[in-house]
Amino acid sequence: MSVLDLRSDTVTRPSQAMRTAMAEAEVGDDVYGDDPTVNALEREVAELLGYEAGLFTPSGSMANQLGLRLLVKPGEELVCDRAAHVVRAELGAAAVFSGITTRTWDAPAGLLDPADVEAIITPNAGPHLVSTTAIAIENTHNFGGGTVQPLEAVRAVQQLAREHGIGLHLDGARLWNASVASGVALNELAAGFDTVSVCLSKGLGAPVGSVLVSSAERIAAARMWRKRYGGGMRQVGILAAAGSFALQNNLKRLAEDHDRAQRLAAALGLDPSRTPTNIVVVTVDNARAIAVAAAEQGLLVSALGPTFLRMVTHLDVDDDGIDRAIEILRPLVRG
């Protein structure tokens, strides 16, 4: 029995065409800045998002943590929603590596509400309280169910940040999905932030890698911190070539993943309009038991809490795969 994997869009395997691009990549030593394939990818992503420079990193977590490091000094505060990836799924890295404290607001379905941000920030808090120096926004929102942040809400938070001199980081791991789902250009979604991270190894299907973009000055600093964190890579153009291939070939097809996610959501009794991209989340009585029962039938899904079940569509799951997932999950979820 073949295994159908909906745990995440990180589980994709490189196609033969992507493997060929990797094998043929021109390489050099990236720590010396000599890898032409990496340099080209960094320029390409920076231009796509409307920034001066980019930095290739081995993971989305590293890209996020470098972005936060540039904006928040040790002992200062980052604010974000309580289910944001940077505080829920990066193992306390901001505190461990950068001495960053965090406070969070509640955001149902991960949706950004500027009033929540305004209520929690404490800029220039004086000698006795922690000052807020950065706000992080996630788009799309992973644990919110692939939520696309409303552009008007993002702009309102950006204006608030400017008024108070607070930095802004965009965790855009799935910004590609947000752009395809909303029809808003990538550079418009990324505009107005100080640092932006995007992931190549999720919906786009590359095996490894993310890119952090910002000003040339900030990226120069991030490059040094990447080395300090052990992220300096040598002939890594082999991996960067996969990212470039993914951008050229797998970006527009994300709409197919969104359609399949909506079909799965509808079959499980959910409102498809609340599944705007490629992530389906279901509240159930016993998520672990359902995940185990599905695995016994050859379907892998994620139980990310006692009642939180998540399925993520991706380029390795076609229409037949969704039909099979529906056949397995519908009786388990709906009874």
C-alpha positions in Angstrom: 0.0 0.0 0.0 1.4 3.4 -1.0 1.5 6.1 1.6 -0.2 9.4 1.0 1.4 12.2 3.0 -0.6 15.3 4.0 1.3 16.1 7.1 2.9 19.2 5.4 3.9 20.7 2.1 7.5 20.2 3.3 7.4 16.4 2.4 7.6 16.9 -1.3 10.4 15.2 -3.3 12.3 16.8 -6.1 11.1 16.0 -9.6 13.5 14.6 -12.1 13.7 17.9 -13.8 14.5 19.6 -10.5 17.2 17.0 -9.8 18.7 17.7 -13.2 18.8 21.4 -12.5 20.6 20.7 -9.3 23.1 18.4 -10.9 24.0 20.9 -13.5 24.2 23.9 -11.2 27.3 26.1 -11.4 28.8 26.3 -7.9 31.4 28.2 -5.8 32.1 28.8 -2.2 29.1 30.8 -0.8 30.9 31.8 2.4 33.2 33.7 0.2 30.3 34.9 -1.9 31.5 32.9 -4.9 28.5 30.7 -5.7 26.9 32.2 -8.8 23.7 30.1 -8.5 23.2 31.2 -4.9 23.9 34.9 -5.8 21.4 34.7 -8.7 18.7 33.2 -6.4 19.2 35.8 -3.8 18.9 38.6 -6.4 15.8 36.9 -7.9 13.9 36.7 -4.7 14.9 40.2 -3.5 13.6 41.6 -6.9 10.4 39.6 -6.7 9.7 41.0 -3.3 10.9 44.5 -3.9 13.9 44.6 -1.6 17.6 45.5 -2.1 19.2 42.2 -1.1 18.5 38.6 -0.1 20.2 35.9 1.9 19.8 32.1 1.3 19.4 30.1 4.5 19.1 26.4 5.1 15.7 26.7 6.9 12.7 29.0 7.4 13.4 29.1 11.1 16.9 30.5 10.5 15.6 33.1 8.1 13.0 34.2 10.6 15.4 34.2 13.5 17.9 36.3 11.5 15.2 38.7 10.6 14.2 39.1 14.2 17.8 39.4 15.4 18.2 42.4 13.1 15.2 44.2 14.6 15.2 43.3 18.3 18.1 43.7 20.8 18.6 41.3 23.7 16.1 42.2 26.5 13.7 43.9 24.1 10.3 42.7 23.0 8.8 41.1 20.0 5.0 40.9 19.8 3.0 38.5 17.6 -0.1 36.4 17.7 0.0 33.4 20.1 -0.1 30.8 17.3 2.6 32.5 15.2 5.3 30.1 13.9 8.1 32.2 15.4 6.8 31.6 18.9 5.1 28.3 18.6 7.2 26.2 16.3 10.8 27.4 16.5 11.7 26.0 19.9 12.2 29.3 21.7 15.0 30.3 19.3 14.4 34.1 19.7 15.0 33.8 23.5 17.8 31.2 23.3 19.9 32.9 20.5 19.0 36.6 20.7 17.7 37.2 24.3 14.3 38.4 22.8 11.3 38.4 25.0 7.8 38.0 23.5 4.2 38.8 24.3 1.3 37.6 22.2 -2.3 38.4 21.3 -5.1 36.0 20.5 -5.9 35.8 16.8 -8.8 33.5 15.8 -7.9 31.7 12.6 -4.7 33.6 12.6 -6.4 36.8 11.3 -4.6 40.0 12.0 -6.6 42.7 13.8 -4.8 46.0 14.2 -6.7 46.8 17.4 -5.1 43.8 19.0 -1.6 45.0 18.1 -2.2 48.5 19.3 -3.5 47.2 22.6 -0.4 45.1 23.3 2.6 47.2 22.2 4.6 49.1 24.7 7.1 51.2 22.8 9.6 53.2 24.8 8.4 51.6 28.0 11.0 53.3 30.2 13.5 51.8 32.7 11.1 49.4 34.4 9.2 47.7 31.6 10.2 45.9 28.4 9.9 48.0 25.3 8.4 46.6 22.1 10.8 47.0 19.2 9.3 44.6 16.6 6.0 43.2 15.4 5.9 39.9 13.5 3.1 39.1 11.1 2.6 35.7 9.4 1.2 35.4 5.9 -0.3 32.9 5.2 -0.9 31.8 8.7 0.1 28.2 9.2 -1.8 27.2 12.4 -4.7 29.5 11.4 -5.5 27.2 8.5 -3.6 28.9 5.6 -5.2 32.3 6.4 -4.4 35.1 4.0 -3.9 38.4 5.9 -6.1 41.2 4.7 -3.9 43.8 3.1 -5.8 46.7 4.8 -5.1 45.2 8.2 -1.4 44.8 7.3 -1.2 48.4 6.2 -2.8 49.6 9.4 -0.3 47.7 11.5 2.5 49.1 9.4 1.3 52.6 10.0 1.1 51.9 13.7 4.6 50.6 13.7 5.9 53.7 11.9 4.2 56.0 14.3 6.0 54.3 17.2 9.3 53.5 15.6 8.7 49.7 15.9 10.3 47.3 13.4 8.3 44.9 11.3 9.1 41.3 10.3 7.0 39.3 7.8 7.1 35.5 8.2 6.2 34.9 4.6 7.0 31.2 4.5 3.9 30.7 2.4 3.7 34.2 0.9 3.6 32.5 -2.5 0.3 31.0 -1.6 -1.1 34.3 -0.3 -0.2 35.9 -3.6 -1.8 33.2 -5.7 -5.0 33.0 -3.6 -5.5 36.8 -3.3 -4.3 37.9 -6.7 -2.1 40.5 -5.0 1.5 40.8 -6.3 4.3 39.4 -4.2 6.0 42.8 -3.9 2.8 44.4 -2.7 2.3 41.8 0.0 5.9 42.2 1.1 6.0 46.0 0.9 6.4 48.0 4.1 8.3 45.4 6.2 11.9 45.8 7.5 12.6 42.1 7.0 10.8 39.3 5.1 11.4 35.6 5.0 10.0 33.3 2.3 10.4 29.5 2.1 11.3 27.5 -1.0 10.8 24.0 0.6 7.1 24.2 1.3 4.6 24.7 -1.4 7.2 25.3 -4.1 8.7 21.9 -3.6 12.4 22.6 -3.2 14.1 20.1 -0.9 15.8 22.8 1.3 16.0 26.5 1.8 14.5 29.9 2.5 15.5 33.4 1.7 15.5 36.5 3.9 15.2 39.9 2.2 15.8 43.4 3.5 18.1 46.3 2.9 21.6 45.7 1.7 22.9 46.9 5.1 20.7 44.5 7.1 21.5 41.6 4.8 25.2 42.2 5.3 24.7 41.9 9.0 22.5 38.9 8.6 25.2 37.2 6.6 27.6 37.4 9.6 24.9 36.2 12.0 24.2 33.3 9.7 27.8 32.3 9.9 27.7 32.6 13.7 24.7 30.4 13.9 26.5 27.7 11.9 24.6 28.4 8.7 27.5 29.3 6.4 27.4 27.0 3.4 29.9 26.2 0.7 29.0 24.8 -2.7 25.4 25.2 -1.9 24.4 26.3 -5.5 23.2 22.7 -5.8 20.4 23.5 -3.4 19.9 27.0 -4.7 19.3 25.7 -8.2 16.3 23.7 -6.8 14.9 27.0 -5.4 15.3 28.7 -8.7 13.7 25.8 -10.5 10.8 25.9 -8.1 10.2 29.6 -8.6 10.2 29.2 -12.4 8.0 26.1 -12.5 6.0 25.6 -9.4 4.6 29.0 -8.4 1.5 29.4 -10.6 0.5 25.7 -10.0 -0.2 26.5 -6.3 -3.7 27.3 -7.3 -4.2 23.5 -7.9 -3.2 22.8 -4.3 -5.7 25.4 -3.1 -8.5 23.9 -5.1 -7.8 20.4 -3.7 -7.6 21.7 -0.2 -11.1 23.3 -0.6 -12.5 20.0 -2.0 -11.1 18.2 1.0 -12.5 20.8 3.4 -15.9 20.6 1.9 -15.9 16.8 2.1 -15.1 17.0 5.8 -18.0 19.3 6.5 -16.1 22.6 6.6 -16.8 25.9 4.8 -14.4 25.8 1.8 -14.2 29.6 1.9 -12.4 29.3 5.2 -9.7 27.2 3.5 -8.3 29.9 1.2 -4.9 28.2 0.5 -3.5 24.7 0.9 -4.0 24.1 4.7 -7.1 22.3 6.0 -7.6 22.4 9.8 -10.3 20.4 11.6 -11.4 20.5 15.2 -12.1 16.9 16.4 -12.6 15.1 19.7 -9.3 13.1 19.5 -6.9 14.2 16.8 -4.2 11.7 17.8 -6.7 8.8 17.4 -7.8 9.9 14.0 -4.2 10.4 12.8 -3.3 6.9 14.0 -6.4 5.4 12.3 -5.7 7.3 9.1 -2.0 6.1 9.1 -3.2 2.5 9.4 -4.9 3.0 6.0 -1.9 4.7 4.4 -2.7 8.3 5.0 -0.5 10.6 7.1 -2.0 13.7 8.7 -0.8 15.9 11.6 -2.3 15.9 15.0 -0.9 19.2 16.4 -2.9 19.2 19.6 -5.6 17.1 21.4 -8.3 18.4 19.1 -6.3 20.0 16.2 -6.0 18.0 13.0 -4.1 19.5 10.0 -3.8 18.4 6.4 -1.7 20.2 3.8 -2.0 19.8 0.0 1.1 20.0 -2.2 2.5 19.1 -5.6 3.0 15.4 -4.8 -0.8 15.0 -4.1 -3.0 14.9 -7.2 -6.8 14.6 -7.6 -6.7 10.9 -7.1 -4.8 11.4 -3.9 -7.5 13.8 -2.6 -10.2 11.3 -3.5 -8.3 8.7 -1.4 -7.8 11.2 1.5 -11.6 12.0 1.5 -12.5 8.3 1.5 -10.3 7.7 4.5 -10.9 10.8 6.5 -14.6 11.5 6.0 -15.8 8.6 8.2 -13.1 9.3 10.8 -13.9 13.0 11.1 -17.7 13.0 10.5 -18.5 9.7 12.0 
